[in-house]
Amino acid sequence: MIFPPATGVAVHRPLPAPTRACPAFLAALFLLLSALVAPVSAATPVLRVLAWPGYAEPEVIGRFELQHGVRVELTVITQDSELWNKISHGNADYDVFAVNVAELQRYIAAELVQPIDSGRIPNTLRQLPRFRDLAAIPGLTRNGTGYGIPYTYARMGLIYDRAQLAAPPT
């Protein structure tokens, strides 16, 4: 369960003695309830997300679903090659996916992603200022068009073999 159950006192009441109900009434009630339930479940929009472990935690997904009236289908990948295979081989039925900026240009060149109008995403105003200018982040744009919104970042260390390189890389 994503959210803890409500606390309080449970009151148990005995059920009334069974009565003979008209089978036609029960059938009609069942059909009515089925008709009411089916459109609700069919009308719930689904947001398909492809992301790395830890990028979409269950409690965050649960709150998002409640707040926006959608159902989130999360697929977790663990390697860049797995992400590429899911998106590029005709399986691109995802609404949102998290890609390494170093890989994004490959998706743009293969026309697997659409431009993003960050002006239509109000929460970008809450980002750190250095992340608001997409052109300043290598790999997020092509020909002045943005294709991603920075979600997380990390500095990458460079490890090299001193026996292979006389001077440290810069």
Secondary structure as GFF3:
##gff-version 3
##sequence-region A 1 170
A	DSSP	alpha_helix	23	43	.	.	.	ID=ss1
A	DSSP	beta_strand	46	51	.	.	.	ID=ss2
A	DSSP	alpha_helix	58	68	.	.	.	ID=ss3
A	DSSP	beta_strand	71	76	.	.	.	ID=ss4
A	DSSP	alpha_helix	80	88	.	.	.	ID=ss5
A	DSSP	beta_strand	96	97	.	.	.	ID=ss6
A	DSSP	alpha_helix	101	109	.	.	.	ID=ss7
A	DSSP	three_ten_helix	118	120	.	.	.	ID=ss8
A	DSSP	three_ten_helix	122	126	.	.	.	ID=ss9
A	DSSP	alpha_helix	129	132	.	.	.	ID=ss10
A	DSSP	three_ten_helix	134	136	.	.	.	ID=ss11
A	DSSP	beta_strand	141	142	.	.	.	ID=ss12
A	DSSP	beta_strand	145	146	.	.	.	ID=ss13
###
